[in-house]
Amino acid sequence: MKIKNLLVLAVAFVVIALGTSCSSPTPSDTVKSYYETMKAGNFEKACQYTDLTDQSDVETFAAALREFGYELVSYEIISEKVAEDGQSATVNAKSLQKTKFKEEPMEDLHEFKLIKKDGKWLIKSE
């Protein structure tokens, strides 16, 4: 009887562990990853979290941010709403940013629109 209970407990543990480790990233996770790469100054890599596919657009985006001395100081995810069809979402976030033109951090409230493509959430570049 003890062995059967232990076996049931072990199977339950494995099922729970697999279920939590296989969960796919949420729209908020995508925005957090985007912000973290921006904070690290890796602007090209940040574009992998967007729907930008043209390499020249990625390079233009990164060059502009470098030219302006862009620095992400901090960010906070405020809310997330996934559409009923599960294929689009909106994430509202607040960030503090600096540029070489304004040393004091500026607060930015941003509404990110995301789409799900091939099972992966991407920020729309609009």
C-alpha positions as CSV (number, residue, x, y, z in Angstrom):
1,M,0.0,0.0,0.0
2,K,2.8,2.4,0.9
3,I,4.6,1.8,-2.4
4,K,1.4,2.5,-4.4
5,N,0.9,5.8,-2.6
6,L,4.5,6.8,-3.2
7,L,4.1,5.9,-6.9
8,V,1.0,8.0,-7.2
9,L,2.7,10.9,-5.5
10,A,5.8,10.5,-7.7
11,V,3.6,10.5,-10.9
12,A,1.7,13.5,-9.7
13,F,5.0,15.4,-9.0
14,V,6.3,14.6,-12.5
15,V,3.0,15.7,-14.2
16,I,3.0,19.0,-12.2
17,A,6.7,19.6,-13.0
18,L,6.3,19.0,-16.7
19,G,3.1,21.1,-16.9
20,T,4.8,24.1,-15.4
21,S,8.1,23.8,-17.3
22,C,6.4,23.5,-20.7
23,S,4.2,26.5,-20.4
24,S,4.7,28.9,-23.2
25,P,5.7,32.6,-22.6
26,T,2.9,35.0,-22.1
27,P,2.6,38.4,-23.9
28,S,3.9,40.0,-20.7
29,D,7.0,37.7,-20.8
30,T,7.7,38.9,-24.4
31,V,7.5,42.5,-23.4
32,K,9.7,41.9,-20.3
33,S,12.3,40.1,-22.6
34,Y,12.2,43.0,-25.0
35,Y,12.7,45.5,-22.2
36,E,15.6,43.5,-20.6
37,T,17.5,43.4,-23.9
38,M,16.8,47.1,-24.4
39,K,18.1,47.8,-20.9
40,A,21.3,45.8,-21.8
41,G,21.7,48.0,-24.9
42,N,21.3,45.1,-27.3
43,F,18.9,46.9,-29.6
44,E,19.3,44.4,-32.5
45,K,18.5,41.5,-30.3
46,A,15.5,43.3,-28.9
47,C,14.0,43.2,-32.4
48,Q,13.7,39.4,-32.1
49,Y,10.7,40.1,-29.8
50,T,9.0,42.1,-32.6
51,D,7.5,41.4,-36.0
52,L,10.4,43.3,-37.7
53,T,11.9,40.9,-40.3
54,D,13.8,43.3,-42.6
55,Q,17.4,43.5,-41.4
56,S,17.8,47.0,-42.7
57,D,14.8,48.1,-40.5
58,V,16.5,46.4,-37.5
59,E,19.8,48.2,-38.2
60,T,18.0,51.6,-38.6
61,F,16.1,51.1,-35.3
62,A,19.4,50.2,-33.4
63,A,21.4,53.0,-35.0
64,A,18.7,55.6,-34.2
65,L,18.7,54.5,-30.5
66,R,22.4,54.6,-30.3
67,E,22.6,58.0,-32.0
68,F,20.1,59.4,-29.4
69,G,22.0,57.9,-26.5
70,Y,18.9,55.9,-25.5
71,E,19.0,54.2,-22.1
72,L,16.2,52.3,-20.5
73,V,16.4,52.9,-16.7
74,S,13.5,50.8,-15.5
75,Y,10.1,49.4,-16.5
76,E,7.0,47.9,-15.1
77,I,4.3,45.8,-16.7
78,I,0.9,47.3,-15.7
79,S,-1.6,45.0,-17.4
80,E,-2.1,42.3,-20.0
81,K,-5.2,41.4,-22.0
82,V,-5.3,38.5,-24.4
83,A,-8.0,38.5,-27.1
84,E,-10.7,35.7,-26.9
85,D,-9.2,34.0,-30.0
86,G,-5.8,33.9,-28.3
87,Q,-4.0,35.3,-31.3
88,S,-3.5,38.9,-30.2
89,A,-2.9,40.7,-27.0
90,T,-2.3,44.1,-25.4
91,V,0.3,44.8,-22.7
92,N,0.4,48.1,-21.0
93,A,3.7,49.1,-19.5
94,K,5.5,52.1,-17.9
95,S,9.2,52.8,-18.3
96,L,11.8,55.4,-17.4
97,Q,14.1,56.3,-20.3
98,K,17.0,58.7,-20.8
99,T,18.6,60.1,-23.9
100,K,21.7,62.3,-24.5
101,F,19.3,65.2,-25.0
102,K,17.6,64.9,-21.6
103,E,19.6,63.5,-18.7
104,E,16.6,63.3,-16.3
105,P,14.6,60.1,-16.9
106,M,11.4,60.6,-18.8
107,E,8.4,58.4,-18.0
108,D,6.7,56.7,-20.9
109,L,3.4,54.9,-20.8
110,H,3.2,52.4,-23.7
111,E,0.5,50.1,-25.0
112,F,2.2,47.2,-26.8
113,K,0.1,45.3,-29.4
114,L,1.2,41.7,-29.8
115,I,0.4,39.0,-32.2
116,K,0.9,35.2,-32.0
117,K,2.9,33.9,-34.9
118,D,4.0,30.2,-35.0
119,G,3.1,29.9,-31.3
120,K,5.3,32.8,-30.3
121,W,4.2,36.2,-29.1
122,L,5.6,39.1,-31.1
123,I,5.4,42.9,-30.5
124,K,3.8,44.6,-33.5
125,S,6.1,47.2,-34.9
126,E,3.3,49.3,-36.5
